[in-house]
C-alpha cells in the first residue's frame, strides 16, 4: 500500500480528558496511541462500539479537539502540514480541505436557516465567490446530491431524514474538500434510504476524488464502503487491515466477537455471539503494528 | 392440558384495521385494511421502512393513536387467556377502565430509545415500582421485592443498589434492560417491542435479542416485534408481516419468507441486510422475478397507476402465506 499517495499520517495520537480533580492528575484516555495511514481516494473505516473512542479520534485528527500527544500529518496540494501543533490561525484555511458530515440530520442543520443559506455558509466563511457565483454553486451542488434548485428556499423541517442528509453532504462538499470525515453519516437513516445515501457517497467519491474517514459502529455498513478498516476498543486500535481481509479472517478476539454478533439474515442458523466479557483482558491486547516511518 | 386443540390460540387478532391522519394537506391513510394474528407464546415481526405503518399499527393496538390520527375501521381482538372472551380494543371508549388495565398491564411496550423512554429525574426503582404499584400490588415493600427480582432476571448486577440510581448512571444496554424489566414486570400477555435494539451496538444487540427470546419462553409472553432489520427478524420471529405504505404486502412464517420471498419489496428488504458473505444471495434476491406458482392470472405486484378505487386482492398460498396483488389493467404488462 506504499505506492499510493498518503493523504493522512497519524502516529501515536492521544487524547486524554482530565477527570474531575485535576490536582490528582487523573485522566480518562479517550484515544490512546493511535497510528494509521489514509491514502488518497481511499475510504478508511473506524469501527468500534460506543465509547471506544472512534469519534474522538476523528475529531482529534481534524483538530476539532486539541490532541494530548502524537502527530497527524496532512499532505495535500503538494505540501505536508502537521495538524496537531498548527496554530489556529493557520488551521482555518486548511479547513476548506477537510470537511465533516454529521450523524444526526435533524440536529446538524440550523432550523432557522434556509437550505440555500446552509449550503452556502462554508463559501461565505471562506469568502469564496460573489453572491451570484455562490448561488450558482449552491444550485449545482444541490442538484448533484439529488435535490432540486428550488429546494434552496425551503427550511430543513420540510425535508425527510434522507433528504436532510443530502443537504449535509452538499454543505460538506461545496468547498471541494480532499478529506471528508463522515461520523455515523447513515446511522440515523432507514435501511433503504441508507443504501441510497451510501451509493451517493460512493459516486461523489469517484467523481471528486474524495478521501473518506468513515466512522461507524455498524459493521455491515463499514464493510460496504470501506477499503481499509481500523477496529477500536477502549481507546486503542486492536486490529487493522484491508476490509475483506479483516472480515474474512479476523485476527483479534475482539474483532471476532464483534463480527459474530451481526444477526444472520437466515432463520435456520441462529447466531452464536462470542461474549466479550468472558474473554480475559490479557488476551485482548492490541495487535502491534509497526510503520516504516 | 389433555385436550389437544388444533385451532390456533391467538392472543391478538387485528382485522381490517385502518388508521388515518387528517391534516391541513388532506387525509393520510397511514394504515390500510391491515390484518394479522399473533399466536400465544410466539413472536410476530412487523417489518417495513419508516412510513410503512408498522409503528402506527402497533400503537393502534394500545389505542395510543393521538389526534389528528384516528382508527376508522377494524377490530383489535385481545384474548388474555386461552379461554377468555375476546375483547375488542378498538371498540372501547377512551375512558374505559378495561383499556387502562390492558395498557402497560396486559399489553406492554419496549421502546426504541432507552434514554427517552426513561425519566431522567426519577430513580430506576421509582420507575419500575410505578408500573407494579399501578397494576400488580399496592404494597410498596412487595413492589420493591418484585422490582429487584425482575432486575435480576434481565441480568442487571447488584439490583438492590442500582434501584436507587438514575438512568444516566446506566449504559445504553443496561438502560434497555431496565426498559425490558419495566415492560415485563406485570407479566403481560403481549409485549410490543418497537425497534428495541436499533440504538444499540451489535454486541449489545445480540445480548438483548437473546434476553428477549429467553424471557419470552420463560414467561410465555407473546411478542409483537417491530423492526426494519431483516437480520434481526430472522433471529427472533416465528411469523413475519411485511408492510409498505400502510398495507401488508406479504405475510408468511419466517422460514418460508426467507427461503423464498415472493414480493419484490420483501426481496429488496432482505437484500438490504449487508451481512458478511452474503453477496451471492443478495444478487439472487435483486433479480427480477415474476409471480410465484399458483398466483391467479390477471394480477400483478404493483398498483396500476392512475386507477383509483381499485381493491387489491390478498392471495393465499397454503394456510399461512399471503401476498398482496393488484388487478392488472387490460393490455398492460407488469
Contacts between the chains, C-beta under 8 A, distances in Angstrom:
chain1	res1	chain2	res2	distance
A	49	B	201	4.2
A	49	B	202	7.9
A	49	B	203	6.3
A	49	B	204	7.6
A	50	B	172	6.5
A	50	B	201	5.7
A	51	B	171	8.0
A	161	B	50	7.8
A	190	B	49	4.6
A	190	B	50	5.1
A	190	B	228	6.0
A	191	B	49	6.5
A	191	B	228	5.2
A	191	B	229	7.1
A	191	B	269	7.1
A	191	B	272	4.5
A	191	B	273	7.9
A	192	B	49	5.1
A	192	B	268	7.2
A	192	B	269	7.6
A	192	B	272	6.2
A	193	B	49	7.4
A	194	B	272	7.9
A	195	B	272	5.9
A	217	B	201	5.5
A	217	B	202	7.4
A	218	B	202	7.8
A	219	B	202	6.2
A	219	B	276	7.9
A	220	B	273	7.2
A	220	B	274	3.6
A	220	B	275	6.3
A	220	B	276	7.5
A	221	B	274	6.6
A	223	B	274	6.3
A	223	B	276	6.5
A	224	B	274	5.2
A	247	B	276	5.4
A	248	B	276	8.0
A	248	B	277	7.9
A	257	B	203	6.6
A	258	B	202	6.4
A	258	B	203	6.4
A	259	B	276	6.6
A	260	B	206	7.9
A	261	B	202	4.2
A	261	B	203	4.6
A	261	B	205	6.8
A	261	B	206	4.1
A	262	B	202	5.7
A	262	B	231	6.8
A	262	B	275	6.1
A	262	B	276	6.6
A	263	B	205	7.4
A	263	B	206	7.4
A	263	B	209	7.2
A	263	B	229	7.0
A	263	B	231	3.6
A	263	B	232	4.9
A	263	B	234	6.6
A	263	B	235	4.8
A	263	B	273	8.0
A	263	B	275	7.8
A	264	B	231	6.4
A	264	B	234	6.2
A	264	B	235	7.0
A	264	B	275	6.3
A	265	B	230	5.3
A	265	B	231	4.7
A	265	B	234	5.1
A	265	B	258	6.9
A	265	B	270	5.9
A	265	B	273	4.2
A	265	B	275	5.5
A	265	B	278	6.9
A	266	B	234	5.6
A	266	B	258	6.2
A	267	B	234	4.6
A	267	B	235	7.6
A	267	B	237	7.7
A	267	B	254	4.5
A	267	B	255	5.2
A	267	B	258	5.3
A	268	B	255	6.9
A	268	B	258	8.0
A	270	B	235	6.7
A	271	B	206	6.6
A	271	B	235	6.0
A	273	B	203	6.8
A	273	B	206	4.0
A	273	B	207	7.6
A	273	B	210	7.8
A	276	B	203	6.1
